[in-house]
Amino acid sequence: YTDEAGYETIINILYWTDSDAHQRWSANISDWTAPERYTPDVGFFTEIITPTVDRFETLFSSDRMEGIGAVGQLSGEIREHAYWGGARDRFPLAQVDPMHPHGQLEVSADGHLVRVSGQDNLCLIRSGQDWSETADDERGMYLDDVEPTLHAGMDFLRDDGLPIGCVANRYLQIVDDDGRAQEKTFGMSWWHSLQDLETWSESHPTHLAIFRAAMKYLSTMGPAAKLRLYHEVTVVQAAQQQFTYLGCHDRTGLLRQTQRPTA
């Protein structure tokens, strides 16, 4: 991923199912952003969340798992899908809690080391696509029509999303262990609230363009479509967040927004 300032960014994403194992890992991860690692023009960061199950929802278009789905079990087909607001209905907590944001992101700095914390109900979405099994006309339609529209929307959120509630957005290309690009990408966005994410999805021109391109593609290909899609959304409390940045520019990740009126 190339970030807002033109820096190449490499991210490892880890999922944990055992809290004890995660705590053992957490005891050492602070070394990643230790002040003695500071190097000019190189930044290191960790963005860690520990959501409870009732604050998480995920959805797949196929039985090939990515992300959290790789460590879970499929529930089977669901009714809460294919309408605006379906994601919220899939959150167990949303049945009893509107999950409104409270507080604001705050920064504490110690030299080149910066920590961000403080907002309840911060929202994270990871939304991915895998076109590795497409071919011929289907592949051309995805790469020529859908992907450029998706890329434009991701760039909008990266560069201009802050006024509509997108704290930070990354459009990432998955690579293998040798750094070779795979035919898989995903967007990963931090949002001030689930409501802000919903509003962009339902009404903003950039997402409506993505939606129209995707629907044209899927309606053309029908059940034979080989494109695989998924997303996962979580809404986390302040105590479930840990954001640390060493030597990073001030538009990196959560550093991009550090003050916002308390909701």
N, C-alpha and C positions, 0 to 999 in steps of 0.2 A: 504494500500500500504506500502511495506517495501522499504525504500529509499536506496540510494547508500551507506550510512554508517550503514545500518542495523536498522534504527529507524522506529518504527511503525508510520505511518502518517495517520491522519484522516482529510478529506477535506469535507467541505460543499460547494456546487456550487449553486449559486443563479443567476437567470435571472430577469432582470427588464424591464418592458415595459413603465413605467411612469418615466420620468426624474426627476420630482419634488419629487416623493417618493424615488427615488434613492439618491437624494441629501440629503434628511432628514436622510436616513440610513447612508450615507457617513459621515455626521457630527459626528456620534458616533463611527464609525468603528475604528477610530484611538485608541480607548480604548483597542482594542484587542492586539495591539502591544505597548501599553504604557510601558515606561521603568520600572515602578514600578511592572509590571507583571513578570519581569525577574526571571526565576527559573532555576538553573543548570540542565542540561540534558533534558530540555524541551524547544522546540522552538515554536514560534507563527509566522504566516505570513499571509499576504493578497496579492493576485495577482488580480488586478482589471483592466478590460479594458472596454471601452465605444465606441465600433465601430459604425460607421454609416452603414445603410443598404447596401450601395453600396460596402462596404468592407466585406461582409459576404455572404457565400453560405452554403447550407445544402442539404442533400440528404438522403432518406429513402428507404428501400426495402419493407416496408409495411406501413399500415396506423396507426400503433401504434407509437405514438410520444414519443421522448425523448428529453432532452435538450431544445434548442430554439424552436423546433417543437411543444412543449407543449403549447406555447403561440402564435403560428402563425397559418397560414392557408396553406393547401396544394395547390400547383399550378397545380397539375395533372402531367401526364407523360411528360417527357422532351426529347429533342433530344440530348442535350449536356451531354452524358453519354456513358460509356462502351468504352472509348478510352483514351489513355494517353493524358493528357492536358485538359480533360473535366472539371475538377474542376476550372481551370483558366477561361475557357469560361463561367462558370456560375457566375462569379463575374461581376456585372455591371461596376465597375470601371475599370476592366481589358480591357474593350473595348477601352479605351482612355488613359490608364496609365499602363506602364509595372510593376509598384509597386516594383521597385528595392529598396533594403535597403540603407539607408543613415545614417551616424553617427555611434556611437557605444554605447553599454551599459556601463554606468558609475556608480560607487558606491560612496555614501557618508555615513560616519559612525559617529554615536554619541554614544560612549560607546558600549553597546550590541545591539543597534538599527541600522539597516542598510537599506538604500534605494537604489533602482536600477532604472535608467531611461536613456533615451537618444537616442534610435534608432528608426528611422522611418521605417515603413513597416516590423515590426516584425510579424511573422506568428504563429498562434496557430491552432492546429487541435485537435478535440476530435472525436474519432472513436470508436463506440461501437458495442457490440454484445449481443443478448438476446437469450439464448437457453432454456428458461423455458418451452416451449411447445413442445420441441423435445422429442422423445421416441425411445426405441428399437435401431435398427440399425443406425438411423439418429443420435441419441444422442451419441452412441458409436463412430461413425465416427467423430463427432465434437470433443468430449473430448479426443479421442485417437490420432487423426491425425491432425486436424486443430488447436486446442487450444495449444498444445505443440509447434508447429511451430510459432504461433503467439506470445506465451510467450517468446520464444527464441529471436525473432525479437525485442520485447519490451525491453528485458534485454540488447540486444546489444545497442539500442539507449540510454538506461539509463546509461550504463557503458562506452561505446566507441563511442557515436554518435557525440561528439563535433567536431572532425575533418571533418565530412561531413555536418556540419551546424545545427545539432540538439542541441540546447542550453540545453534543459532539457526534460526528458521523464518520465512519470509516467504511470504504468499499474495498474489500480484501480479496486477493487472489490466493487460493490455496496452492501451496507448493509441496513437493515431496521432500524426503530427507536430504536429497542432493540439490534442492533449490529449483527443480524443474517445475514449471507452471502446470497445474492440473486443470481440467475443464470443469472447474468448480469455483464459484465466487460466493461471497455473501456480504451483505451490509450489516454493520453493527453500530447501532445508534443509542446514545444516552438521551433521554427526554426528561424534561422538568416534571412531566406527569403522564400517566396513561391517557388522560383526556386530551392532552396536546398531541400525542401520537395518533389517537383516534380522529381528531379534527383534521390533521394533515392527510390521513388515509382517506377520509370520506370526502374532502372538499378541495384540497389544494391542487392546482393545475398540474404540478409535477407528478403527483401520485396518480391523478386521474389519467394522465397520459400513459403511465406505466400499466395501469389497470386495463385501459383500452387495448394497448398493444398485446398484453398477455391474453385477454379474452379473445381477441381476433386470432391469435396463434392457437389457443386451445380449442376454439370452435372449429378452426380449419382442420386441425389434426385429429380431433375427437379422441376416442379411447386408445388410438394407436400412438398417441404422443409419448415420446421417450424422455422428455424433460422431467426432471425430478425437482420438486420444490419442498421447502419446509420453512418453518419459523419457530422461534421460541421467545416468549416475553416473560419478564419478571419485574415485579414492583417491590423494591426493598426499603426497609427501614434504615435510618441513619446508622444504627448499631450494627447493621449487616453489611456495611461498606468500609472499604479500606483502600484509599487512593494515595499513592506515593510516587513522586517524580524527582529524578535527579538529573540536573543539567538539561532539562527540557525547555523548549521555548514556550511562551505564555499562551499559545493556542493549542497546546498538546492536550488531548483528552479533556478531562474535567477542568483543567486550568482555564479553558476557554470561557467558562462562566463561573464566577466566584461570588457574585453578588446578585441577588434578585429579591424583590419584596416578599415578605413572609405571607404565605397564602392563608 
